[in-house]
C-alpha cells in the first residue's frame, strides 16, 4: 500500500499525519497483521509539490506495485495524480483532502475522501458567523489553490448578493515566506471576524500578526489548521485564546476525553510507538485514526484483495 505526504517543505506540520499512519501500521504488524498478512506501507515525501507527488505515485504504482494508494495528503498533490491513477485503475482511498471536486463520484469513482468537504465546512462557518455576528464584515485569508478557494466559494454560496459588500478575501501562495501584508490589509477592511483557510504554518503566522497589530477579530481556523501543537503553539498560546476551530477528532489536550477508552488506547499507543512526540499535535491522532480505517478496510476485504473488492469495501 502506498502513501504520499509532505514530510518536508511548507506544509511539513501536516505531514505528521503520515508518521501516525506508519506507526499504527507497525502496531498492526506487531500484532501479527490482518488475516495472516502483514502490511508493507510505503510512504514518500512530496514536500507539498505536485510534480513530486506525480513522480512518487508513478513509482508506487509501477515500481513498488502497490495494491492501492491510501491517505495521500494534500489537495494539490491529489489533484495532480488523480487522472493518472484513474488511467491505471488504482484506487485512491481515504485521501486527506476536502476539495469539493473529489466528492463527485462520477468523475472520481476510484477515490474516497477522509475529510468533510471544504465546501461543507465553509458553509458551517458562514452560518456560524451570520448567526453570531449578523451585521459584521468578515475577512478570509485563503491558500491560493482548491483548498482555499472552496472556503471562499462556500461563503459566496451562503451570503449570495451580500458577499461583495461584507467579505474581503485575500489569497497567499504556499511559497510566500509570510502572510503579514495580507493580514494588515484584511485588518483595514474593518472585518470583525477572520477565517484562515489554509495550512498550519500560515494560520500560525496570521494569529501572530493579528496580535502584533492589535487586531482582535473573532478568528476561525479551517480543519487542516486545527491542531493545538501544529498551529496554536507556534502562534503563541497566549495569542490563541478565543480562536475557534472545527474538528472531527477528540483533542488529546482536553481533559474531558481522558477517561474514554479511545483516548486511553491512543495514549498507550503513543507511549509505545511514538514516545516523545508532542501529543498536543492533532496530526498524529488523525494519522492514527486513518490507519484504523485502513485496518478495518483490509479486514473487510478478507482474502479478496483485488482492486475491485478494495473499492467495493471502501465505499460499503
C-alpha positions in Angstrom: 0.0 0.0 0.0 1.4 3.4 -0.9 1.1 6.9 0.5 2.5 10.4 -0.2 2.9 13.1 2.5 4.6 16.5 2.9 7.2 15.2 5.4 9.2 18.3 4.4 8.5 21.7 2.9 6.0 24.4 3.7 3.3 22.0 4.9 5.5 19.6 6.8 3.5 20.1 10.0 0.6 18.2 8.4 3.0 15.6 7.1 3.0 14.3 10.6 -0.3 12.5 9.7 1.9 10.2 7.7 4.1 9.5 10.8 0.9 8.5 12.6 -0.2 6.1 9.8 3.3 4.5 9.7 3.4 3.9 13.4 -0.1 2.4 13.6 0.7 0.1 10.6 3.8 -1.1 12.6 1.5 -1.8 15.6 -0.8 -3.9 13.2 2.2 -5.9 12.0 3.4 -6.4 15.6 0.0 -7.9 16.4 0.5 -10.4 13.5 -1.1 -8.4 10.7 -4.6 -8.8 9.3 -6.0 -12.2 8.2 -2.4 -13.5 8.5 -0.9 -10.8 6.2 1.4 -8.0 7.2 1.2 -4.6 5.6 4.0 -3.1 3.7 3.0 0.6 3.8 5.4 2.7 1.6 5.3 6.4 2.2 7.2 9.0 0.2 7.8 12.7 0.8 6.5 15.1 -1.9 7.3 18.3 0.1 3.8 19.5 -0.9 4.9 19.8 -4.5 2.5 18.4 -7.2 5.3 17.3 -9.6 7.0 15.3 -6.8 3.6 13.8 -5.9 3.2 12.6 -9.5 6.8 11.2 -9.6 6.2 9.3 -6.3 2.8 7.9 -7.2 4.1 6.6 -10.5 6.9 4.9 -8.6 4.4 3.4 -6.1 2.3 2.0 -8.9 4.9 1.0 -11.5 7.9 0.0 -9.4 6.6 -0.8 -5.9 3.4 -2.3 -7.4 1.1 -1.2 -4.6 -2.4 -2.6 -4.4 -3.8 0.9 -3.9 -2.9 4.4 -2.6 -4.1 5.2 0.9 -4.2 8.5 2.8 -2.3 10.6 0.3 -2.2 14.1 1.9 -2.7 17.4 0.2 -5.2 18.9 -2.2 -2.5 20.0 -4.8 -0.8 16.5 -4.9 -4.1 14.6 -5.0 -5.3 16.8 -7.8 -2.1 16.2 -9.8 -2.2 12.4 -9.6 -6.0 11.8 -9.9 -6.1 11.3 -13.7 -3.0 9.1 -13.7 -4.5 6.8 -11.0 -7.8 6.6 -12.9 -6.0 5.6 -16.1 -4.2 2.8 -14.2 -7.4 1.8 -12.4 -5.7 2.2 -9.0 -7.9 3.2 -6.1 -7.1 6.3 -4.0 -8.7 5.5 -0.7 -9.1 7.9 2.3 -7.3 10.8 0.6 -6.6 13.7 3.0 -8.3 16.4 1.1 -11.6 18.1 1.5 -11.6 19.5 -2.0 -15.2 19.6 -3.2 -14.4 18.1 -6.6 -13.4 14.7 -5.0 -16.9 14.2 -3.8 -18.0 13.9 -7.4 -18.4 10.1 -7.6 -19.0 10.2 -11.4 -15.7 12.0 -12.1 -13.7 10.2 -9.3 -15.1 6.7 -9.0 -11.9 5.2 -7.5 -11.4 7.9 -4.9 -12.8 8.2 -1.4 -12.0 11.1 1.0 -11.4 11.2 4.7 -12.3 14.9 5.4 -15.5 16.7 5.4 -15.6 18.6 2.1 -14.1 22.1 2.5 -17.3 23.5 0.9 -19.5 22.0 3.6 -17.1 23.1 6.3 -17.0 26.6 4.9 -20.8 26.8 4.8 -20.8 25.8 8.5 -18.5 28.7 9.4 -20.5 31.1 7.3 -23.7 30.0 9.1 -22.0 30.4 12.4 -20.8 33.9 11.7 -24.1 35.2 10.2 -25.7 33.9 13.4 -23.2 35.3 15.9 -22.0 38.4 14.1 -25.0 39.1 11.8 -24.1 42.7 10.8 -20.4 42.4 10.7 -17.9 42.3 7.9 -15.8 39.1 7.5 -12.2 38.6 6.3 -10.9 35.4 4.7 -7.2 34.6 4.3 -7.0 31.7 1.9 -4.4 29.5 0.3 -4.5 30.2 -3.4 -5.5 26.7 -4.6 -8.5 24.4 -4.5 -8.2 24.1 -0.7 -8.6 27.9 0.0 -10.9 28.6 -2.9 -13.5 26.1 -1.7 -14.0 28.0 1.5 -14.3 31.4 -0.3 -16.9 29.8 -2.7 -18.8 28.4 0.3 -19.1 31.9 1.7 -20.3 33.2 -1.7 -22.9 30.5 -1.8 -24.1 31.3 1.7 -24.1 35.1 1.6 -25.1 35.3 -2.1 -25.6 39.0 -3.1 -24.1 40.3 0.2 -20.8 38.6 -0.3 -19.0 41.5 -2.1 -20.3 44.0 0.5 -19.4 42.0 3.6 -16.4 39.8 2.8 -12.8 40.7 2.0 -10.9 37.7 0.8 -7.1 37.8 0.2 -5.0 34.9 -1.0 -1.5 33.8 -0.2 0.8 31.4 -2.1 2.3 28.3 -0.5 5.7 29.7 -1.5 5.2 33.0 0.4 7.5 33.5 3.3 4.9 35.2 5.4 1.2 36.4 5.3 2.0 39.6 7.2 1.0 42.0 4.5 -2.2 40.1 3.8 -3.2 40.3 7.5 -2.5 44.0 7.6 -4.7 44.5 4.5 -7.5 42.4 6.0 -7.5 44.5 9.2 -8.0 47.6 7.1 -11.3 46.2 5.7 -12.9 46.7 9.2 -13.7 43.0 9.5 -14.8 41.7 12.9 -14.1 38.0 12.0 -11.2 36.3 10.3 -11.4 32.9 8.7 -8.0 31.3 7.9 -8.5 28.8 5.1 -5.1 27.2 4.7 -2.4 25.2 6.4 -0.8 25.4 9.9 2.3 27.4 9.1 0.3 30.3 7.7 -2.5 30.1 10.2 0.0 30.5 13.0 1.6 33.5 11.2 -1.9 35.1 10.8 -2.7 34.7 14.5 0.7 36.1 15.5 0.4 39.1 13.1 -3.1 40.0 14.1 -1.9 40.2 17.8 1.1 42.3 16.8 -1.1 44.9 15.0 -3.7 44.8 17.8 -6.4 43.4 15.6 -8.8 41.4 17.6 -11.3 39.7 15.3 -13.1 36.5 16.0 -10.6 34.1 14.5 -11.8 30.8 12.9 -9.4 28.2 11.5 -10.2 25.5 9.0 -9.8 21.9 10.0 -6.4 21.4 8.3 -5.0 24.1 10.7 -7.0 22.9 13.7 -4.1 21.4 15.7 -3.0 22.9 19.1 0.5 21.6 18.6 0.9 22.5 14.9 -0.8 25.9 14.8 -1.7 27.4 18.2 1.6 26.6 20.0 3.8 28.2 17.2 1.4 31.2 17.1 1.7 31.5 20.9 -0.9 30.1 23.2 -1.5 33.4 24.8 -2.3 34.9 21.4 -4.6 32.0 20.5 -7.1 32.4 23.3 -10.6 32.6 21.8 -9.6 31.0 18.4 -12.4 28.8 17.2 -11.7 25.6 15.2 -13.9 22.9 13.8 -12.6 19.4 14.4 -13.6 15.8 13.7 -11.5 14.1 16.4 -11.1 14.3 20.2 -8.5 16.8 21.4 -5.7 14.9 23.2 -5.1 18.0 25.4 -8.7 18.2 26.6 -9.2 16.5 29.9 -12.9 15.7 29.2 -11.7 12.8 27.0 -9.1 11.3 29.4 -11.4 8.6 30.8 -12.6 7.4 27.4 -11.4 4.0 26.0 -10.4 5.6 22.7 -8.1 8.2 24.3 -6.6 5.7 26.7 -5.8 3.4 23.8 -4.3 6.4 21.9 -2.1 7.4 24.8 -0.8 3.9 25.2 -0.1 3.7 21.5 1.9 7.0 21.6 3.9 5.8 24.6 4.8 2.6 22.8 5.2 3.6 19.2 5.9 7.4 19.2 7.5 8.2 22.5 8.5 11.8 23.0 6.2 13.3 20.3 4.0 16.3 21.2 0.6 14.7 22.0 -1.0 18.1 21.5 -0.3 17.8 17.8 -3.6 16.5 16.4 -1.9 15.4 13.2 -0.5 12.3 14.8 -4.0 11.5 16.1 -5.5 12.0 12.6 -2.9 9.6 11.2 -3.8 7.1 13.9 -7.5 7.3 13.0 -6.6 7.0 9.3 -4.7 3.8 9.9 -7.6 2.4 11.9 -9.8 2.9 8.8 -7.1 1.1 6.8 -7.2 -1.8 9.3 -11.0 -2.1 9.1 -10.9 -1.9 5.3 -8.4 -4.8 4.9 -10.3 -6.9 7.5 -13.5 -6.4 5.4 -11.6 -7.4 2.2 -11.0 -10.9 3.7 -9.0 -12.9 1.2 -10.1 -10.9 -1.8 -7.5 -8.1 -2.1 -8.3 -7.3 -5.7 -8.6 -3.6 -6.5 -12.3 -4.1 -7.3 -13.1 -5.5 -3.9 -10.9 -2.9 -2.1 -13.0 -0.2 -3.8 -16.3 -2.0 -3.0 -15.4 -2.3 0.7 -14.1 1.3 0.9 -17.5 2.5 -0.4 -19.5 0.0 1.5 
